Structure formats: structure tokens, C-alpha cells
């Protein structure tokens, strides 16, 4: 009668191989949520940019820094008051989106270096500058 099964050495080899695989794959799997947040921030910025372009098409100007992104949801009451503001607003929401880390997007118009506007997420740390997941995500740097 032949006994079927795995020897202790075979089991140890399998465990070592699984350990090595986990060592290389686990960091890549763990970093995915950070990558997803960065991708979400970029997508949000693109959506806000589209709404800003529609705002400008209707009104001939972008909202000022003081009017902020709120001008995409409610008609501004400060100068320059848009003449053809679209009833219902320019975003499909009643509140401004927050970045994936729970912070407000920064909006400036005009932006730096003669840009019409800029939209910025300060990244995971919520502070200007930073590297990797803490790096700022800027509308004018998104492809």
C-alpha cells in the first residue's frame, strides 16, 4: 500500500515560495489604495475643469478666486455676476466635491504664470509640496 500526501520538506518549500511571493506582491497590493486616491483626484479635477469651461462658455469668464468653485453650484452674488448662469449649476451635485483625502480643492483664477485658472489638491498630507502620495495634484500638470 502506497501512502499519498506531501512530505514535510515539500510543505516547507511551498511555504517558503508563498512567503517570497507575499514579500514582493504585498507592497504592490497595499499601495493600490493610494494610487486609486490619486487617480480619483485627477478625475475630479478634470470634471471640475469641464464644468468651468461650460461656465465660461455661458458667461464669457471664469469664476473669480473669491467666487470660487461654489459658483459652479450656486449663482454668484459678487461681481462679476454671471449673466447667463445655468439654472441648476454646472456640477451634478449640490455640494462641492472634496478631494479623496477629505480636503477642499483649491481654486485660483487667474492662476499663476498667466493661466486662466488652477485647481489643486494638496495630496495625502494636506500641505503644499510633498512627494509621492503627499505631492500636490495640479490641474495644469495632469495629462
C-alpha positions, 0 to 999 in steps of 0.5 A: 500500500502506497501512502499519498500526501506531501512530505514535510520538506515539500510543505516547507518549500511551498511555504517558503515560495508563498512567503517570497511571493507575499514579500514582493506582491504585498507592497504592490497590493497595499499601495493600490489604495493610494494610487486609486486616491490619486487617480480619483483626484485627477478625475475630479479635477478634470470634471471640475475643469469641464464644468468651468469651461461650460461656465465660461462658455455661458458667461464669457469668464471664469469664476473669480478666486473669491467666487470660487468653485461654489459658483459652479453650484450656486449663482454668484452674488459678487461681481462679476455676476454671471449673466447667463448662469445655468439654472441648476449649476454646472456640477451634478451635485449640490455640494462641492466635491472634496478631494479623496483625502477629505480636503477642499480643492483649491481654486485660483483664477487667474492662476499663476504664470498667466493661466486662466485658472488652477485647481489643486489638491494638496495630496495625502498630507494636506500641505503644499509640496510633498512627494509621492502620495503627499505631492500636490495634484495640479490641474495644469500638470495632469495629462 
